[in-house]
């Protein structure tokens, strides 16, 4: 499983860790938020270091669909249920600022991108009602959307919304340029350096794989914040979704598409490693760690694409994890109990290409003591509506249920894991319990069988086997671990320990 963007992507030059070094800013995470923020701060004259637990773009940015659009499915109408029209307009202004900065940067650096129309379409009457609500919200926010009857797709639709002249690109092209520009300004990027703690002392102390780094300010650009201060793990919900690339005979629809119904179907074109134009299909998302079989979600998406576009042949597939807040608005700014030295950005809800850069612009204003954009002031000082409170309660009710069912299944339904037991079949994993009744996770991947504690190192959820990505995923807050127990993503910072 490798995304189209990461397949064959040459390594991005990075740097060695500098023990006990001190910087003006340390950025945790080398995705789009982290590298855009780092470059903006370096341009202001700061000395900046980026610490990345895996590799540049390895998590969300390298697995996105790469749409740079202000029309985002039915995002605005859903947001309008939880926020004022002023906040709604500020969100659109923020994304417009992020889009503008990113495309200006691409023009300056010669990064290729395609100008495409963005289209939200409906195939059902329920979806058509959602289009009506989205049209009203978009017009309030000042987006020049138009209502259309024909979406240019090879199947019938009930209606569509169109926003002209949006963009699509390869996100790894952007990260490569950002990394090069940052290092040219003296910034450091260190891969394989997992941050496990941050002290809000003066200076802040960042503890990571190889030692300690000090900084005047620290930005957590890790998707889910790796610190529990502020309880963002409880204020957001982790969602996993899938994408696949196909060679399609004949014509491919030229727009960037997203449907209005709850079973998401996203489409765009892209150029593959061999220069052929491909169709990208995305969707079939679910709460991370709670799908019985992620492989079935991927299979259903692939089957839909193959039926809709006869002769389509899959070349790549991948998945990504995104976080949504209860009121759909991203969290960007200082971290509670961080003494004004620790900052956070999360909750982009699958629209990171614009929201990430908007977050970087806002964070840079905070950290350089320059005036915040008006949209940032509005978004960061908002009142929580009753609907958002209810959504947040639903998040945590789901977490509570996942805790109870996970432990009960491991103790009462799972097998007893013994050293002399037969290993799971290749590519499979099981959760059972040891003789001390503690949950144990056992899997076999590439011929190696690993027995691990099945208890997530974040807040104690019992992990579940992901049969698509051969990983252990926590159903509480989306922490994910490789088959050997190493951390892949999420709020967890410690591996699943091996058991003997």
VEXNULO-798973 format. One record per residue (C-alpha): x, y, z. Coordinates in steps of 0.05 Angstrom, whole numbers, plus 5000, padded with zeros to 4 digits. Layout:
<recs>
XYZ
...
</recs>
This chain:
<recs>
500050005000
503450634975
500051274953
500851524882
504752114910
509651704952
510751164899
517651264871
518351924908
525852064916
528052174988
527552895011
534253145039
534053235114
538853345172
541953005232
539353115302
543053635343
542953435417
541653995467
540854505410
536455115421
531855425369
526955995365
521655495343
521054735341
515654445296
513353745310
511053405246
513553485174
507053505136
504154115101
502354475166
509154365196
513454535136
509255145115
509555415186
516955275190
518455635125
514256245143
517756295211
524656205179
523056765130
521657215190
528657095214
527556535265
531955925273
527355335263
527754585271
522554075247
522353395283
518652845246
517252155276
517251805209
519052155144
516952785108
509752705084
509151995111
502452095146
496652525122
499753005071
502952455030
496352075029
491552635013
487752694948
491253364935
485053794922
486054534934
478854754934
474155224970
468054804951
468754224999
462953764989
457553965039
462454235091
459454935095
452254725107
454554245161
458654795192
452855275190
448954805237
454354905290
456955615279
454756315263
454756585192
460557035214
464756435232
462556085168
465056675127
471456695166
472755965151
471956085076
476456695081
481656275117
481455745064
481856265009
488056555042
491055855048
489455694976
492156364951
498756284989
499655564965
498355704892
502656334893
508155914923
507155384870
507655904815
514056194845
517355514854
514955224788
510854684822
505854404771
498454414786
492054344746
486454864747
479954484753
472754624769
470354344836
463553994834
459153734889
453853274861
447752904885
445052234860
439052204907
433452684929
436352694999
443052904968
439353444928
436653734993
443753755019
445954114956
440654644968
443254755039
450354785014
448555284960
445355745012
451455685058
456355805002
452656434979
452556705050
460056595053
461156954987
463056354944
460756434871
457855744864
452755584810
447355054807
448054554750
443853984722
449553614688
455853434726
459653144667
459752444698
458051774665
451951684709
445652074723
445452604778
439752974810
443753624811
450553934823
454154544850
460054824812
465755284833
470455464777
477955514775
480155104835
486454684834
489453994844
496653794852
501653284878
502653454952
509553154955
511953664903
509854204952
513353875012
519753784972
520054524955
518254745025
523654305055
528954555007
527155285020
527055185095
533954855095
536755405050
534755905105
538355495157
532455085183
533354365203
528953775186
530253135225
526652485205
525751885250
525652335311
519252185350
517452715401
514952395466
514053015510
514253765513
515354175576
512554885576
518555145614
522455755592
525355545544
520754975526
524054285529
522453795473
524153065489
524852605429
528151955405
535352215407
535152705464
532853405483
531754035442
530054715471
525855265439
522355915453
516055625421
513554935399
508254785346
504754115347
503153965274
501953225283
494653135262
492352925331
496253315383
501252875420
500053245485
493653135524
493253845550
486954165523
483853475513
483853535438
483552775432
476552835463
474553445421
476053125354
474252475320
479252085279
476751865211
480151395163
478551405088
481051075026
483551254956
485450864895
488351034827
485950704762
487850664690
481250804654
480150684579
476851264543
475351954570
476152124644
471752664677
475853304681
473153624745
474453504819
468253144844
465252994912
458252734925
453253004975
451152335003
454052015065
457651455029
463151905001
465451864929
471152324909
474152364839
479952734806
485252594753
492752524764
498952344726
502051674746
509451504752
509551254680
506451894653
499451604642
493351994665
489751634720
483051694754
483251764830
477251524869
476651644944
471751545001
468650985043
471051295107
469751065178
471851235249
478950995257
479550325292
472150165291
471249825223
470349075226
474349005161
477849615131
479549165072
472149125055
471649885054
477249905004
474249334963
467549684960
470750324935
474749954882
468549564860
464650214852
470050524809
470749904766
463149864755
462450604742
468350634694
468349964655
475349704642
478450094700
484649754728
487349934796
494650144800
495150414871
491150454935
492350805001
488851115061
489451715105
487051945173
483752615186
480752935248
474353325253
472053765310
465053755337
463254415303
467354275240
472054865254
479554715260
483054835326
489055295314
492855695366
495955645435
495255005474
491855065542
496855015599
502455125550
504255805580
503856125512
509755715488
506255115457
501555165397
497054675361
493454575295
488454015284
481353865259
481853995184
476553475169
479653215104
481053915075
488253995095
491154295032
487854965046
486754915121
493954715134
496655345101
491355775134
493655485201
500855645183
499056365167
495356435234
500856095275
506156525242
502357155262
501956905333
509356725338
512057345305
507557835343
504458095280
497158255270
492757645261
488257635200
481057815216
478757115197
483556815248
480857265304
473757065288
475156315282
479356275346
474456655390
467856315377
462056075420
460555335422
453355205399
448754675430
449254255366
456854235373
456254045446
451653465426
456553245373
462253265423
458152845471
456952345415
464452295402
465652105474
459751645479
462751255421
469451245457
466150975520
462750425481
469250245446
472850185513
467649715542
466749275481
474249215468
476048985538
470048525542
471548195475
478948095493
477347785561
471047385546
470947245472
478247255450
482546635454
487746495507
494446685476
499746165493
506946105471
505745435439
499445655401
499545645325
501146335297
495846725259
495746625184
500047095142
497047795140
492247685198
491947885270
487947675331
486547975399
485847505458
488547485529
494447205565
493846755625
493747385668
487547605629
491148215600
489348345526
494548085477
495148245402
498547735357
499747805282
503847505227
506647965173
511847775122
513147135160
514447465227
509647335284
509447875338
505747835404
504348525435
500448835490
493648995459
492749595505
493850265469
499350665503
495251305498
489051185542
488350435547
483650235491
484249535463
487049565393
483849215333
487148905271
486849315208
486448785153
487749295097
494049615125
496349055170
496649505231
493749545301
488850125307
485850405370
478250525367
478551075421
482451645389
485651355327
492651175350
495750675301
501450185309
505349755260
505148995267
511649035307
508549535356
511950175331
507750805329
504851005262
500451595280
495451875329
496152165399
500151565424
507651675429
509851005458
510050345421
505949735440
510649315483
512148605463
509748045508
513047365518
</recs>
